[in-house]
C-alpha cells in the first residue's frame, strides 16, 4: 500500500479570485487525503516556465503565463494512496467543458484557460513539481488519526 505517494495540486488565480480555495481543499480532505504542504504564492515567470516547461514556446503559452501570474496561486502538496491518479480524476479533464459533473473543473469551470486547478500528471511530475514549489522544510510529515479508518 503506497500511502506515501504525494502530488502537487494548485488552485489557479481564477479560482483564488472566485473564492474557491476551500472547495478544492474540501474535495481532497473529505476524500481522506492528507495535506502536507500549503502556501499562497505570486508565481514568477521563471517559476512558471519551469513548471510548464513542456508548454513553453507553444502559441498559448504567453496568455497562460500572463493568466498564471495575474494573481496568487494556492500551492498544495497532498499525500495518500494513489493520490496522483486520483487527484487527476478528481480535477477532471483539462477543458472544463469536457469535464464530468462531480469533478472540480466540471463543477466550477467553463473555459480551458480558466480551468480552476492544476494537478500533477504522474508520480515523476509530482516529485519535480513539489520540488519546484516547496522547500523541504515547508512539507510536514505527520500521522493522521484517520489513517486506520481509511486504509485496511
Ligand atoms: P493539465 O493542466 O490538465 O495537465 P496540460 O495539457 O498540461 O493540461 O496544459 C496545461 C494548462 O495549459 C491547462 O491546464 C490549460 O490551462 C492550459 N492550456 C492547455 N492547452 C491550452 C490551449 O490550447 N489554449 C489555452 N490554454 C491551454
Backbone and ligand atoms as CSV (ligand in chain L), in Angstrom:
chain,resi,resn,atom,element,x,y,z
A,1,UNK,N,N,0.864,-1.198,0.000
A,1,UNK,CA,C,0.000,0.000,0.000
A,1,UNK,C,C,0.896,1.242,0.000
A,2,UNK,N,N,0.772,2.038,-1.073
A,2,UNK,CA,C,1.672,3.188,-1.177
A,2,UNK,C,C,0.995,4.451,-0.638
A,3,UNK,N,N,0.913,4.569,0.689
A,3,UNK,CA,C,0.268,5.761,1.263
A,3,UNK,C,C,1.224,6.944,1.297
A,4,UNK,N,N,2.469,6.724,0.889
A,4,UNK,CA,C,3.457,7.795,0.929
A,4,UNK,C,C,3.392,8.658,-0.319
A,5,UNK,N,N,2.609,8.235,-1.325
A,5,UNK,CA,C,2.601,8.970,-2.581
A,5,UNK,C,C,2.124,10.406,-2.367
A,6,UNK,N,N,2.775,11.323,-3.081
A,6,UNK,CA,C,2.411,12.739,-2.963
A,6,UNK,C,C,2.147,13.345,-4.336
A,7,UNK,N,N,1.256,14.331,-4.362
A,7,UNK,CA,C,1.011,15.063,-5.602
A,7,UNK,C,C,1.012,16.555,-5.337
A,8,UNK,N,N,1.220,17.291,-6.429
A,8,UNK,CA,C,1.169,18.748,-6.347
A,8,UNK,C,C,-0.158,19.217,-6.946
A,9,UNK,N,N,-0.932,19.927,-6.131
A,9,UNK,CA,C,-2.215,20.478,-6.568
A,9,UNK,C,C,-2.145,21.992,-6.399
A,10,UNK,N,N,-2.540,22.737,-7.426
A,10,UNK,CA,C,-2.538,24.195,-7.303
A,10,UNK,C,C,-3.932,24.737,-7.612
A,11,UNK,N,N,-4.369,25.682,-6.794
A,11,UNK,CA,C,-5.589,26.429,-7.092
A,11,UNK,C,C,-5.134,27.650,-7.887
A,12,UNK,N,N,-5.579,27.733,-9.134
A,12,UNK,CA,C,-5.093,28.765,-10.056
A,12,UNK,C,C,-5.706,30.129,-9.724
A,13,UNK,N,N,-5.134,31.221,-10.299
A,13,UNK,CA,C,-5.589,32.572,-9.947
A,13,UNK,C,C,-7.089,32.811,-10.147
A,14,UNK,N,N,-7.687,32.196,-11.154
A,14,UNK,CA,C,-9.142,32.386,-11.369
A,14,UNK,C,C,-9.925,31.882,-10.164
A,15,UNK,N,N,-9.531,30.715,-9.656
A,15,UNK,CA,C,-10.275,30.098,-8.553
A,15,UNK,C,C,-9.980,30.781,-7.221
A,16,UNK,N,N,-8.759,31.302,-7.062
A,16,UNK,CA,C,-8.474,32.077,-5.847
A,16,UNK,C,C,-9.361,33.322,-5.856
A,17,UNK,N,N,-9.408,34.015,-7.000
A,17,UNK,CA,C,-10.239,35.227,-7.104
A,17,UNK,C,C,-11.715,34.924,-6.891
A,18,UNK,N,N,-12.137,33.731,-7.306
A,18,UNK,CA,C,-13.558,33.390,-7.205
A,18,UNK,C,C,-13.928,32.765,-5.853
A,19,UNK,N,N,-12.966,32.702,-4.946
A,19,UNK,CA,C,-13.272,32.193,-3.604
A,19,UNK,C,C,-13.487,30.690,-3.558
A,20,UNK,N,N,-12.752,29.957,-4.422
A,20,UNK,CA,C,-12.952,28.502,-4.495
A,20,UNK,C,C,-11.864,27.690,-3.802
A,21,UNK,N,N,-10.966,28.376,-3.083
A,21,UNK,CA,C,-9.863,27.650,-2.447
A,21,UNK,C,C,-10.395,26.557,-1.515
A,22,UNK,N,N,-11.359,26.934,-0.682
A,22,UNK,CA,C,-11.868,25.960,0.307
A,22,UNK,C,C,-12.568,24.784,-0.368
A,23,UNK,N,N,-13.209,25.040,-1.493
A,23,UNK,CA,C,-13.907,23.946,-2.205
A,23,UNK,C,C,-12.901,22.895,-2.692
A,24,UNK,N,N,-11.767,23.375,-3.219
A,24,UNK,CA,C,-10.763,22.437,-3.722
A,24,UNK,C,C,-10.162,21.660,-2.558
A,25,UNK,N,N,-9.827,22.377,-1.486
A,25,UNK,CA,C,-9.278,21.701,-0.305
A,25,UNK,C,C,-10.271,20.659,0.210
A,26,UNK,N,N,-11.531,21.044,0.271
A,26,UNK,CA,C,-12.555,20.162,0.838
A,26,UNK,C,C,-12.628,18.818,0.103
A,27,UNK,N,N,-12.517,18.880,-1.239
A,27,UNK,CA,C,-12.612,17.628,-2.011
A,27,UNK,C,C,-11.523,16.644,-1.601
A,28,UNK,N,N,-10.298,17.168,-1.466
A,28,UNK,CA,C,-9.175,16.287,-1.129
A,28,UNK,C,C,-9.241,15.851,0.330
A,29,UNK,N,N,-9.630,16.788,1.194
A,29,UNK,CA,C,-9.658,16.492,2.626
A,29,UNK,C,C,-10.746,15.456,2.944
A,30,UNK,N,N,-11.932,15.653,2.379
A,30,UNK,CA,C,-13.022,14.719,2.709
A,30,UNK,C,C,-12.823,13.363,2.027
A,31,UNK,N,N,-12.080,13.339,0.932
A,31,UNK,CA,C,-11.761,12.047,0.318
A,31,UNK,C,C,-10.873,11.218,1.236
A,32,UNK,N,N,-10.109,11.911,2.076
A,32,UNK,CA,C,-9.225,11.198,3.008
A,32,UNK,C,C,-7.754,11.483,2.782
A,33,UNK,N,N,-7.448,12.329,1.800
A,33,UNK,CA,C,-6.038,12.650,1.572
A,33,UNK,C,C,-5.520,13.604,2.639
A,34,UNK,N,N,-4.211,13.563,2.809
A,34,UNK,CA,C,-3.562,14.298,3.902
A,34,UNK,C,C,-2.793,15.488,3.337
A,35,UNK,N,N,-3.071,16.644,3.880
A,35,UNK,CA,C,-2.394,17.877,3.439
A,35,UNK,C,C,-1.038,17.953,4.126
A,36,UNK,N,N,0.029,17.993,3.316
A,36,UNK,CA,C,1.369,18.055,3.933
A,36,UNK,C,C,2.106,19.349,3.594
A,37,UNK,N,N,1.516,20.175,2.699
A,37,UNK,CA,C,2.130,21.466,2.394
A,37,UNK,C,C,1.101,22.379,1.767
A,38,UNK,N,N,1.114,23.652,2.154
A,38,UNK,CA,C,0.185,24.621,1.552
A,38,UNK,C,C,0.748,26.021,1.721
A,39,UNK,N,N,0.646,26.822,0.656
A,39,UNK,CA,C,1.030,28.236,0.755
A,39,UNK,C,C,0.426,29.014,-0.401
A,40,UNK,N,N,0.326,30.330,-0.194
A,40,UNK,CA,C,-0.145,31.206,-1.263
A,40,UNK,C,C,1.078,31.843,-1.907
A,41,UNK,N,N,1.080,31.821,-3.248
A,41,UNK,CA,C,2.281,32.215,-3.993
A,41,UNK,C,C,1.908,33.159,-5.127
A,42,UNK,N,N,2.674,34.226,-5.284
A,42,UNK,CA,C,2.602,35.030,-6.510
A,42,UNK,C,C,3.691,34.460,-7.413
A,43,UNK,N,N,3.301,33.680,-8.409
A,43,UNK,CA,C,4.300,32.944,-9.190
A,43,UNK,C,C,5.067,33.865,-10.129
A,44,UNK,N,N,6.375,33.685,-10.169
A,44,UNK,CA,C,7.206,34.447,-11.109
A,44,UNK,C,C,7.149,33.773,-12.478
A,45,UNK,N,N,7.543,34.514,-13.513
A,45,UNK,CA,C,7.589,33.952,-14.865
A,45,UNK,C,C,8.615,32.815,-14.924
A,46,UNK,N,N,9.679,32.949,-14.127
A,46,UNK,CA,C,10.723,31.911,-14.111
A,46,UNK,C,C,10.152,30.595,-13.546
A,47,UNK,N,N,9.432,30.708,-12.441
A,47,UNK,CA,C,8.837,29.502,-11.835
A,47,UNK,C,C,7.831,28.865,-12.803
A,48,UNK,N,N,7.013,29.704,-13.440
A,48,UNK,CA,C,6.003,29.175,-14.365
A,48,UNK,C,C,6.657,28.486,-15.556
A,49,UNK,N,N,7.764,29.060,-16.033
A,49,UNK,CA,C,8.447,28.455,-17.185
A,49,UNK,C,C,9.013,27.085,-16.810
A,50,UNK,N,N,9.464,26.947,-15.567
A,50,UNK,CA,C,9.957,25.629,-15.133
A,50,UNK,C,C,8.785,24.668,-14.951
A,51,UNK,N,N,7.728,25.168,-14.317
A,51,UNK,CA,C,6.568,24.311,-14.064
A,51,UNK,C,C,5.963,23.809,-15.379
A,52,UNK,N,N,5.828,24.726,-16.335
A,52,UNK,CA,C,5.200,24.384,-17.618
A,52,UNK,C,C,6.249,24.216,-18.715
A,53,UNK,N,N,7.377,23.581,-18.399
A,53,UNK,CA,C,8.473,23.509,-19.377
A,53,UNK,C,C,8.035,22.850,-20.689
A,54,UNK,N,N,7.079,21.899,-20.613
A,54,UNK,CA,C,6.638,21.224,-21.840
A,54,UNK,C,C,5.802,22.151,-22.733
A,55,UNK,N,N,5.307,23.259,-22.192
A,55,UNK,CA,C,4.441,24.155,-22.963
A,55,UNK,C,C,5.118,25.462,-23.395
A,56,UNK,N,N,6.312,25.746,-22.825
A,56,UNK,CA,C,6.997,26.998,-23.189
A,56,UNK,C,C,7.244,26.981,-24.705
A,57,UNK,N,N,6.909,28.087,-25.381
A,57,UNK,CA,C,7.118,28.147,-26.832
A,57,UNK,C,C,5.859,27.836,-27.624
A,58,UNK,N,N,4.844,27.244,-26.968
A,58,UNK,CA,C,3.593,26.981,-27.692
A,58,UNK,C,C,2.806,28.278,-27.844
A,59,UNK,N,N,1.900,28.289,-28.812
A,59,UNK,CA,C,1.158,29.522,-29.132
A,59,UNK,C,C,0.387,30.052,-27.923
A,60,UNK,N,N,-0.167,29.157,-27.115
A,60,UNK,CA,C,-0.990,29.625,-25.992
A,60,UNK,C,C,-0.174,30.024,-24.767
A,61,UNK,N,N,1.151,29.761,-24.794
A,61,UNK,CA,C,1.935,29.961,-23.573
A,61,UNK,C,C,1.922,31.410,-23.049
A,62,UNK,N,N,2.130,32.427,-23.898
A,62,UNK,CA,C,2.158,33.804,-23.360
A,62,UNK,C,C,0.872,34.168,-22.617
A,63,UNK,N,N,-0.275,33.781,-23.158
A,63,UNK,CA,C,-1.537,34.077,-22.470
A,63,UNK,C,C,-1.641,33.316,-21.159
A,64,UNK,N,N,-1.195,32.071,-21.179
A,64,UNK,CA,C,-1.269,31.270,-19.957
A,64,UNK,C,C,-0.318,31.830,-18.899
A,65,UNK,N,N,0.878,32.239,-19.343
A,65,UNK,CA,C,1.847,32.816,-18.402
A,65,UNK,C,C,1.270,34.076,-17.762
A,66,UNK,N,N,0.638,34.906,-18.596
A,66,UNK,CA,C,0.068,36.144,-18.077
A,66,UNK,C,C,-1.079,35.849,-17.103
A,67,UNK,N,N,-1.907,34.883,-17.436
A,67,UNK,CA,C,-3.001,34.487,-16.531
A,67,UNK,C,C,-2.456,33.913,-15.221
A,68,UNK,N,N,-1.482,33.022,-15.329
A,68,UNK,CA,C,-0.982,32.338,-14.122
A,68,UNK,C,C,-0.179,33.268,-13.216
A,69,UNK,N,N,0.267,34.424,-13.784
A,69,UNK,CA,C,0.972,35.387,-12.924
A,69,UNK,C,C,0.087,36.590,-12.599
A,70,UNK,N,N,-1.196,36.493,-12.931
A,70,UNK,CA,C,-2.107,37.643,-12.750
A,70,UNK,C,C,-2.577,37.812,-11.308
A,71,UNK,N,N,-2.325,36.826,-10.462
A,71,UNK,CA,C,-2.759,36.894,-9.072
A,71,UNK,C,C,-2.239,35.672,-8.343
A,72,UNK,N,N,-2.551,35.573,-7.068
A,72,UNK,CA,C,-1.987,34.474,-6.303
A,72,UNK,C,C,-2.522,33.097,-6.677
A,73,UNK,N,N,-1.659,32.140,-6.446
A,73,UNK,CA,C,-1.966,30.715,-6.624
A,73,UNK,C,C,-1.850,30.068,-5.240
A,74,UNK,N,N,-2.725,29.134,-4.921
A,74,UNK,CA,C,-2.547,28.376,-3.682
A,74,UNK,C,C,-1.930,27.023,-4.052
A,75,UNK,N,N,-0.697,26.851,-3.602
A,75,UNK,CA,C,0.079,25.642,-3.907
A,75,UNK,C,C,-0.087,24.649,-2.763
A,76,UNK,N,N,-0.359,23.402,-3.124
A,76,UNK,CA,C,-0.584,22.394,-2.080
A,76,UNK,C,C,0.122,21.089,-2.429
A,77,UNK,N,N,0.494,20.382,-1.391
A,77,UNK,CA,C,1.008,19.028,-1.557
A,77,UNK,C,C,0.107,18.104,-0.751
A,78,UNK,N,N,-0.474,17.118,-1.428
A,78,UNK,CA,C,-1.382,16.154,-0.785
A,78,UNK,C,C,-0.764,14.774,-0.845
A,79,UNK,N,N,-1.020,13.993,0.187
A,79,UNK,CA,C,-0.406,12.669,0.323
A,79,UNK,C,C,-1.462,11.597,0.537
A,80,UNK,N,N,-1.221,10.427,-0.020
A,80,UNK,CA,C,-2.102,9.282,0.229
A,80,UNK,C,C,-2.005,8.278,-0.909
A,81,UNK,N,N,-2.675,7.156,-0.720
A,81,UNK,CA,C,-2.629,6.071,-1.694
A,81,UNK,C,C,-3.158,6.514,-3.058
A,82,UNK,N,N,-2.337,6.334,-4.091
A,82,UNK,CA,C,-2.739,6.596,-5.488
A,82,UNK,C,C,-3.149,8.056,-5.717
A,83,UNK,N,N,-2.629,8.980,-4.892
A,83,UNK,CA,C,-3.138,10.360,-4.917
A,83,UNK,C,C,-2.879,11.081,-6.248
A,84,UNK,N,N,-1.824,10.687,-6.976
A,84,UNK,CA,C,-1.547,11.376,-8.247
A,84,UNK,C,C,-2.679,11.094,-9.237
A,85,UNK,N,N,-2.955,9.811,-9.447
A,85,UNK,CA,C,-4.002,9.422,-10.399
A,85,UNK,C,C,-5.391,9.850,-9.906
A,86,UNK,N,N,-5.656,9.616,-8.631
A,86,UNK,CA,C,-6.967,10.002,-8.093
A,86,UNK,C,C,-7.157,11.518,-8.154
A,87,UNK,N,N,-6.080,12.259,-7.890
A,87,UNK,CA,C,-6.148,13.725,-7.943
A,87,UNK,C,C,-6.520,14.197,-9.339
A,88,UNK,N,N,-5.900,13.598,-10.365
A,88,UNK,CA,C,-6.227,13.976,-11.748
A,88,UNK,C,C,-7.699,13.673,-12.043
A,89,UNK,N,N,-8.168,12.549,-11.557
A,89,UNK,CA,C,-9.563,12.230,-11.869
A,89,UNK,C,C,-10.514,13.128,-11.069
A,90,UNK,N,N,-10.119,13.542,-9.880
A,90,UNK,CA,C,-10.954,14.490,-9.120
A,90,UNK,C,C,-10.978,15.869,-9.796
A,91,UNK,N,N,-9.867,16.267,-10.429
A,91,UNK,CA,C,-9.831,17.553,-11.138
A,91,UNK,C,C,-10.722,17.529,-12.379
A,92,UNK,N,N,-10.715,16.416,-13.108
A,92,UNK,CA,C,-11.473,16.312,-14.350
A,92,UNK,C,C,-10.599,16.608,-15.560
A,93,UNK,N,N,-11.224,16.635,-16.732
A,93,UNK,CA,C,-10.494,16.860,-17.977
A,93,UNK,C,C,-9.913,18.269,-18.004
A,94,UNK,N,N,-8.830,18.442,-18.781
A,94,UNK,CA,C,-8.158,19.750,-18.869
A,94,UNK,C,C,-9.147,20.840,-19.259
A,95,UNK,N,N,-10.007,20.543,-20.225
A,95,UNK,CA,C,-11.026,21.511,-20.637
A,95,UNK,C,C,-12.293,21.317,-19.782
A,96,UNK,N,N,-12.657,22.302,-18.971
A,96,UNK,CA,C,-13.818,22.127,-18.089
A,96,UNK,C,C,-15.094,21.735,-18.827
A,97,UNK,N,N,-15.222,22.179,-20.073
A,97,UNK,CA,C,-16.430,21.814,-20.825
A,97,UNK,C,C,-16.470,20.317,-21.155
A,98,UNK,N,N,-15.323,19.675,-21.056
A,98,UNK,CA,C,-15.271,18.222,-21.290
A,98,UNK,C,C,-15.195,17.459,-19.972
A,99,UNK,N,N,-15.272,18.170,-18.862
A,99,UNK,CA,C,-15.155,17.531,-17.544
A,99,UNK,C,C,-16.521,17.099,-17.041
A,100,UNK,N,N,-16.558,15.913,-16.476
A,100,UNK,CA,C,-17.835,15.399,-15.964
A,100,UNK,C,C,-18.278,16.193,-14.737
A,101,UNK,N,N,-19.595,16.363,-14.574
A,101,UNK,CA,C,-20.105,16.908,-13.309
A,101,UNK,C,C,-19.608,16.021,-12.166
A,102,UNK,N,N,-19.313,16.651,-11.056
A,102,UNK,CA,C,-18.756,15.884,-9.937
A,102,UNK,C,C,-17.246,16.047,-9.838
A,103,UNK,N,N,-16.618,16.450,-10.951
A,103,UNK,CA,C,-15.195,16.787,-10.892
A,103,UNK,C,C,-15.068,18.270,-10.544
A,104,UNK,N,N,-13.889,18.660,-10.104
A,104,UNK,CA,C,-13.699,20.058,-9.705
A,104,UNK,C,C,-13.894,20.982,-10.911
A,105,UNK,N,N,-13.220,20.671,-12.025
A,105,UNK,CA,C,-13.371,21.537,-13.205
A,105,UNK,C,C,-14.789,21.448,-13.777
A,106,UNK,N,N,-15.375,20.259,-13.732
A,106,UNK,CA,C,-16.734,20.080,-14.254
A,106,UNK,C,C,-17.776,20.804,-13.416
A,107,UNK,N,N,-17.477,21.018,-12.148
A,107,UNK,CA,C,-18.435,21.714,-11.277
A,107,UNK,C,C,-18.178,23.214,-11.193
A,108,UNK,N,N,-16.918,23.619,-11.409
A,108,UNK,CA,C,-16.588,25.026,-11.125
A,108,UNK,C,C,-16.046,25.815,-12.313
A,109,UNK,N,N,-15.841,25.178,-13.471
A,109,UNK,CA,C,-15.198,25.894,-14.576
A,109,UNK,C,C,-15.942,25.775,-15.891
A,110,UNK,N,N,-15.562,26.646,-16.824
A,110,UNK,CA,C,-16.149,26.607,-18.174
A,110,UNK,C,C,-15.040,26.602,-19.234
A,111,UNK,N,N,-14.134,27.601,-19.175
A,111,UNK,CA,C,-13.152,27.776,-20.250
A,111,UNK,C,C,-11.816,27.085,-19.950
A,112,UNK,N,N,-11.156,26.623,-21.025
A,112,UNK,CA,C,-9.850,25.945,-20.911
A,112,UNK,C,C,-8.803,26.814,-20.212
A,113,UNK,N,N,-8.784,28.082,-20.562
A,113,UNK,CA,C,-7.779,28.987,-19.988
A,113,UNK,C,C,-8.147,29.522,-18.611
A,114,UNK,N,N,-9.219,29.014,-18.035
A,114,UNK,CA,C,-9.641,29.391,-16.663
A,114,UNK,C,C,-10.132,28.112,-15.988
A,115,UNK,N,N,-9.218,27.121,-15.948
A,115,UNK,CA,C,-9.692,25.780,-15.547
A,115,UNK,C,C,-9.429,25.433,-14.077
A,116,UNK,N,N,-9.360,26.476,-13.251
A,116,UNK,CA,C,-9.532,26.331,-11.789
A,116,UNK,C,C,-8.338,25.753,-11.028
A,117,UNK,N,N,-7.754,24.686,-11.561
A,117,UNK,CA,C,-6.758,23.984,-10.744
A,117,UNK,C,C,-5.751,23.247,-11.623
A,118,UNK,N,N,-4.668,22.874,-10.975
A,118,UNK,CA,C,-3.635,22.060,-11.616
A,118,UNK,C,C,-3.390,20.833,-10.754
A,119,UNK,N,N,-3.118,19.703,-11.395
A,119,UNK,CA,C,-2.703,18.510,-10.659
A,119,UNK,C,C,-1.637,17.764,-11.439
A,120,UNK,N,N,-0.638,17.272,-10.751
A,120,UNK,CA,C,0.460,16.549,-11.417
A,120,UNK,C,C,-0.083,15.356,-12.199
A,121,UNK,N,N,0.551,15.081,-13.366
A,121,UNK,CA,C,0.015,14.010,-14.210
A,121,UNK,C,C,0.746,12.670,-14.056
A,122,UNK,N,N,1.784,12.611,-13.241
A,122,UNK,CA,C,2.473,11.341,-12.983
A,122,UNK,C,C,3.253,11.487,-11.684
A,123,UNK,N,N,3.679,10.364,-11.149
A,123,UNK,CA,C,4.453,10.405,-9.904
A,123,UNK,C,C,5.753,11.183,-10.122
A,124,UNK,N,N,6.361,11.001,-11.297
A,124,UNK,CA,C,7.614,11.717,-11.597
A,124,UNK,C,C,7.366,13.224,-11.691
A,125,UNK,N,N,6.290,13.620,-12.398
A,125,UNK,CA,C,5.975,15.061,-12.480
A,125,UNK,C,C,5.692,15.613,-11.100
A,126,UNK,N,N,5.000,14.821,-10.269
A,126,UNK,CA,C,4.658,15.292,-8.923
A,126,UNK,C,C,5.934,15.599,-8.147
A,127,UNK,N,N,6.912,14.693,-8.229
A,127,UNK,CA,C,8.165,14.922,-7.484
A,127,UNK,C,C,8.857,16.179,-7.985
A,128,UNK,N,N,8.861,16.356,-9.295
A,128,UNK,CA,C,9.514,17.528,-9.887
A,128,UNK,C,C,8.787,18.806,-9.470
A,129,UNK,N,N,7.457,18.800,-9.555
A,129,UNK,CA,C,6.671,20.000,-9.255
A,129,UNK,C,C,6.720,20.342,-7.755
A,130,UNK,N,N,6.638,19.337,-6.901
A,130,UNK,CA,C,6.728,19.591,-5.452
A,130,UNK,C,C,8.080,20.248,-5.152
A,131,UNK,N,N,9.122,19.775,-5.798
A,131,UNK,CA,C,10.462,20.341,-5.601
A,131,UNK,C,C,10.578,21.769,-6.105
A,132,UNK,N,N,9.800,22.108,-7.141
A,132,UNK,CA,C,9.832,23.477,-7.675
A,132,UNK,C,C,9.100,24.453,-6.761
A,133,UNK,N,N,7.985,24.025,-6.200
A,133,UNK,CA,C,7.097,24.943,-5.473
A,133,UNK,C,C,7.340,24.964,-3.968
A,134,UNK,N,N,7.970,23.896,-3.439
A,134,UNK,CA,C,8.170,23.826,-1.984
A,134,UNK,C,C,9.626,23.537,-1.651
A,135,UNK,N,N,10.075,24.147,-0.556
A,135,UNK,CA,C,11.345,23.736,0.038
A,135,UNK,C,C,11.044,22.559,0.970
A,136,UNK,N,N,12.033,21.708,1.202
A,136,UNK,CA,C,11.818,20.508,2.037
A,136,UNK,C,C,11.169,20.850,3.369
A,137,UNK,N,N,11.629,21.932,3.990
A,137,UNK,CA,C,11.143,22.265,5.342
A,137,UNK,C,C,9.713,22.815,5.331
A,138,UNK,N,N,9.173,23.073,4.149
A,138,UNK,CA,C,7.770,23.525,4.072
A,138,UNK,C,C,6.788,22.354,3.997
A,139,UNK,N,N,7.309,21.146,3.891
A,139,UNK,CA,C,6.450,19.957,3.857
A,139,UNK,C,C,6.503,19.283,5.220
A,140,UNK,N,N,5.330,18.965,5.744
A,140,UNK,CA,C,5.248,18.452,7.116
A,140,UNK,C,C,4.872,16.971,7.101
A,141,UNK,N,N,5.718,16.163,7.716
A,141,UNK,CA,C,5.392,14.738,7.888
A,141,UNK,C,C,4.585,14.595,9.170
A,142,UNK,N,N,3.376,14.120,9.068
A,142,UNK,CA,C,2.562,13.934,10.276
A,142,UNK,C,C,1.686,12.698,10.121
A,143,UNK,N,N,1.242,12.181,11.255
A,143,UNK,CA,C,0.420,10.970,11.241
A,143,UNK,C,C,-1.029,11.366,11.458
A,144,UNK,N,N,-1.875,10.957,10.540
A,144,UNK,CA,C,-3.299,11.256,10.682
A,144,UNK,C,C,-3.979,10.159,11.492
A,145,UNK,N,N,-4.789,10.567,12.456
A,145,UNK,CA,C,-5.533,9.588,13.255
A,145,UNK,C,C,-6.612,8.896,12.436
A,146,UNK,N,N,-6.904,9.433,11.248
A,146,UNK,CA,C,-7.928,8.808,10.392
A,146,UNK,C,C,-7.380,7.611,9.622
A,147,UNK,N,N,-6.053,7.479,9.579
A,147,UNK,CA,C,-5.457,6.505,8.657
A,147,UNK,C,C,-6.064,5.112,8.808
A,148,UNK,N,N,-6.272,4.680,10.054
A,148,UNK,CA,C,-6.762,3.300,10.231
A,148,UNK,C,C,-8.221,3.143,9.808
A,149,UNK,N,N,-8.924,4.250,9.649
A,149,UNK,CA,C,-10.305,4.200,9.177
A,149,UNK,C,C,-10.403,4.395,7.672
A,150,UNK,N,N,-9.278,4.765,7.065
A,150,UNK,CA,C,-9.248,4.963,5.615
A,150,UNK,C,C,-8.592,3.790,4.880
A,151,UNK,N,N,-7.581,3.220,5.532
A,151,UNK,CA,C,-6.797,2.166,4.890
A,151,UNK,C,C,-6.968,0.866,5.660
A,152,UNK,N,N,-7.189,-0.236,4.918
A,152,UNK,CA,C,-7.346,-1.513,5.634
A,152,UNK,C,C,-6.011,-2.242,5.730
L,1,LIG,P1,P,-3.381,19.800,-17.462
L,1,LIG,O1,O,-3.441,21.114,-16.724
L,1,LIG,O2,O,-4.713,19.078,-17.416
L,1,LIG,O3,O,-2.222,18.932,-17.042
L,1,LIG,P2,P,-1.917,20.496,-19.902
L,1,LIG,O4,O,-2.165,19.935,-21.251
L,1,LIG,O5,O,-0.611,20.135,-19.233
L,1,LIG,O6,O,-3.172,20.139,-19.002
L,1,LIG,O7,O,-1.985,22.088,-20.051
L,1,LIG,C1,C,-1.591,22.917,-19.001
L,1,LIG,C2,C,-2.541,24.085,-18.908
L,1,LIG,O8,O,-2.379,24.903,-20.050
L,1,LIG,C3,C,-4.012,23.680,-18.916
L,1,LIG,O9,O,-4.479,23.392,-17.615
L,1,LIG,C4,C,-4.696,24.886,-19.514
L,1,LIG,O10,O,-4.992,25.850,-18.507
L,1,LIG,C5,C,-3.629,25.450,-20.424
L,1,LIG,N1,N,-3.840,25.058,-21.809
L,1,LIG,C6,C,-3.571,23.864,-22.368
L,1,LIG,N2,N,-3.861,23.865,-23.675
L,1,LIG,C7,C,-4.314,25.097,-23.949
L,1,LIG,C8,C,-4.777,25.737,-25.147
L,1,LIG,O11,O,-4.801,25.146,-26.222
L,1,LIG,N3,N,-5.170,27.023,-25.011
L,1,LIG,C9,C,-5.140,27.697,-23.823
L,1,LIG,N4,N,-4.691,27.139,-22.676
L,1,LIG,C10,C,-4.300,25.858,-22.749
